[in-house]
Amino acid sequence: MVKGKRFIYAKAFEGEPNLDNFKLEEFNLPRLENGAVLCEAIFVSVDPYIRAFMNQYPIGTKIIGTQIAKVIDSRNPKYPVSSIICGDFGWQSHTVFVENGGNDIIPLTNFKSVPHSYALSCLGMPGVTAYFGFLEICRPQPGETVVITTAAGAVGCLVGQIAKIKQCKVIGFTGADDKCEWLVKECGFDYAFNYKTCDILQTLKNAAPNGIDCYFDNVGGEISSLIISQMNEFGRVSICGTISSYNTDLNDMPKAPAIQPLIIHKNIKLEGFACFRWNHRRSEAIKTMMKWIKEGKIKYKETITQGFENIPTAFIEMLKGKNIGKAIVKI
Ligand SMILES: NC(=O)c1ccc[n+]([C@@H]2O[C@H](COP(=O)([O-])OP(=O)(O)OC[C@H]3O[C@@H](n4cnc5c(N)ncnc54)[C@H](OP(=O)(O)O)[C@@H]3O)[C@@H](O)[C@H]2O)c1
């Protein structure tokens, strides 16, 4: 009998996650019945939403997450042995699934000239998030000024490059000087600043003297209020994430300057979104992003950690900002 390995939620998150929150365990895989498929993980994704959502699950639950897997045994002709798929199988080495319409399993038959790991990054959920979250909500126009936070991360670096394709001026904020350098030199951002060391307001006044038209907000909190305070009339804010408070006690959230009067006076639009809103148009985003990548209009990086046992470490380090581009674990 084949045994699998998985990480379970061993202790509730409190503040920054640490290794005690996770426990590695073995489990027996069921025999394959008709229609069933056995696959083995190749790449596992570590994402901020795991920190935000895992608290909703009971202790002992398998950690949630998406992975790329190879089919190693199959009783379903739709998924032949050796085919590569993307599925929400969580942090586990082997999975037996029966397609039931509820599980969202994507065969990666189109990934011939790009790495399979891209299905977890620029050609997966982060790509769809950047594409629709920015284009549909910010509706950028040529010549406008766009600001992005966590600009060197999985989603942020794509938003900035899409904004450049749309002929905008792009300003990114991120937490390390080497990330700033990558954004300007490789990704074509006009400016990138280290929010940990710069004066945000003064920096914005210098880099965007004519104000900001679009803000793609990945962090929330004080920096977002400061950025919104510099927005132009009819500015658009796409609220994608609030990572600055994911490790914060929900009953003791940090305070940020009130921006409501400014939003009223300047007719600013703020809109939050969950990327699943555009699931029905997913292929449109993937096709366009694939084209831009092949044309060299979008550059992408992945920070790849080796080894199944190191998934929790990769997750913890991503939350600390150690990743450039998408944080992924290669099994
Ligand atoms: N709405 C949706 O459907 C959706 C979908 C995907 C992602 N998201 C959200 O989008 C954001 C980015 O996700 P991602 O997958 O692209 O992750 P990511 O940016 O690749 O990685 C997380 C980054 O967050 C930054 N960070 C960590 N703690 C921070 C803090 N206290 N303040 C400011 N920045 C901090 C770090 O970069 P620095 O070095 O820049 O600090 C870290 O590298 C997250 O908020 C995530 O929850 C939302």
The ligand as an SDF file (V2000), in Angstrom:
LIG
                    3D

 48 52  0  0  0  0  0  0  0  0999 V2000
   -8.1380   39.1660   -3.3930 N   0  0  0  0  0  0  0  0  0  0  0  0
   -7.6610   38.0360   -3.9170 C   0  0  0  0  0  0  0  0  0  0  0  0
   -8.3640   37.2620   -4.5580 O   0  0  0  0  0  0  0  0  0  0  0  0
   -6.1990   37.7240   -3.7050 C   0  0  0  0  0  0  0  0  0  0  0  0
   -5.5470   36.7120   -4.4690 C   0  0  0  0  0  0  0  0  0  0  0  0
   -4.1660   36.5210   -4.2840 C   0  0  0  0  0  0  0  0  0  0  0  0
   -3.4770   37.2900   -3.3550 C   0  0  0  0  0  0  0  0  0  0  0  0
   -4.1610   38.2120   -2.6160 N   0  0  0  0  0  0  0  0  0  0  0  0
   -3.4500   39.0760   -1.6560 C   0  0  0  0  0  0  0  0  0  0  0  0
   -2.4630   39.8020   -2.3690 O   0  0  0  0  0  0  0  0  0  0  0  0
   -1.3640   40.0890   -1.4980 C   0  0  0  0  0  0  0  0  0  0  0  0
   -0.0800   39.5860   -2.1630 C   0  0  0  0  0  0  0  0  0  0  0  0
   -0.1670   38.1740   -2.3100 O   0  0  0  0  0  0  0  0  0  0  0  0
    0.9710   37.3650   -3.0840 P   0  0  0  0  0  0  0  0  0  0  0  0
    0.4830   35.9870   -3.2510 O   0  0  0  0  0  0  0  0  0  0  0  0
    1.3860   38.1450   -4.2550 O   0  0  0  0  0  0  0  0  0  0  0  0
    2.1370   37.3300   -1.9980 O   0  0  0  0  0  0  0  0  0  0  0  0
    3.6150   37.8740   -2.1640 P   0  0  0  0  0  0  0  0  0  0  0  0
    3.5270   39.3500   -2.3790 O   0  0  0  0  0  0  0  0  0  0  0  0
    4.3480   37.0390   -3.1430 O   0  0  0  0  0  0  0  0  0  0  0  0
    4.2510   37.5500   -0.7360 O   0  0  0  0  0  0  0  0  0  0  0  0
    3.8650   38.2110    0.4000 C   0  0  0  0  0  0  0  0  0  0  0  0
    4.6560   39.5220    0.5610 C   0  0  0  0  0  0  0  0  0  0  0  0
    3.9820   40.3630    1.4790 O   0  0  0  0  0  0  0  0  0  0  0  0
    4.8820   41.2970    1.9880 C   0  0  0  0  0  0  0  0  0  0  0  0
    4.6150   41.5110    3.4140 N   0  0  0  0  0  0  0  0  0  0  0  0
    4.6790   40.6160    4.4150 C   0  0  0  0  0  0  0  0  0  0  0  0
    4.3420   41.2040    5.5830 N   0  0  0  0  0  0  0  0  0  0  0  0
    4.0600   42.4960    5.2970 C   0  0  0  0  0  0  0  0  0  0  0  0
    3.6540   43.6140    6.0790 C   0  0  0  0  0  0  0  0  0  0  0  0
    3.4780   43.5280    7.4060 N   0  0  0  0  0  0  0  0  0  0  0  0
    3.4640   44.8040    5.4450 N   0  0  0  0  0  0  0  0  0  0  0  0
    3.6420   44.9140    4.1160 C   0  0  0  0  0  0  0  0  0  0  0  0
    4.0290   43.8780    3.3160 N   0  0  0  0  0  0  0  0  0  0  0  0
    4.2280   42.6940    3.9090 C   0  0  0  0  0  0  0  0  0  0  0  0
    6.2960   40.7300    1.7680 C   0  0  0  0  0  0  0  0  0  0  0  0
    6.9350   41.5120    0.7530 O   0  0  0  0  0  0  0  0  0  0  0  0
    7.6980   42.8870    1.0860 P   0  0  0  0  0  0  0  0  0  0  0  0
    9.1590   42.5830    1.0090 O   0  0  0  0  0  0  0  0  0  0  0  0
    7.2370   43.7910   -0.0040 O   0  0  0  0  0  0  0  0  0  0  0  0
    7.2940   43.3220    2.4660 O   0  0  0  0  0  0  0  0  0  0  0  0
    6.0350   39.3290    1.1890 C   0  0  0  0  0  0  0  0  0  0  0  0
    6.9970   38.9460    0.2500 O   0  0  0  0  0  0  0  0  0  0  0  0
   -1.6900   39.4320   -0.1790 C   0  0  0  0  0  0  0  0  0  0  0  0
   -2.2970   40.3780    0.6540 O   0  0  0  0  0  0  0  0  0  0  0  0
   -2.6900   38.3510   -0.5630 C   0  0  0  0  0  0  0  0  0  0  0  0
   -3.5090   37.9610    0.5110 O   0  0  0  0  0  0  0  0  0  0  0  0
   -5.4820   38.4370   -2.7690 C   0  0  0  0  0  0  0  0  0  0  0  0
  1  2  1  0
  2  3  2  0
  2  4  1  0
  4  5  1  0
  4 48  2  0
  5  6  2  0
  6  7  1  0
  7  8  2  0
  8  9  1  0
  8 48  1  0
  9 10  1  0
  9 46  1  0
 10 11  1  0
 11 12  1  0
 11 44  1  0
 12 13  1  0
 13 14  1  0
 14 15  2  0
 14 16  1  0
 14 17  1  0
 17 18  1  0
 18 19  2  0
 18 20  1  0
 18 21  1  0
 21 22  1  0
 22 23  1  0
 23 24  1  0
 23 42  1  0
 24 25  1  0
 25 26  1  0
 25 36  1  0
 26 27  1  0
 26 35  1  0
 27 28  2  0
 28 29  1  0
 29 30  1  0
 29 35  2  0
 30 31  1  0
 30 32  2  0
 32 33  1  0
 33 34  2  0
 34 35  1  0
 36 37  1  0
 36 42  1  0
 37 38  1  0
 38 39  2  0
 38 40  1  0
 38 41  1  0
 42 43  1  0
 44 45  1  0
 44 46  1  0
 46 47  1  0
M  CHG  2   8   1  16  -1
M  END
$$$$
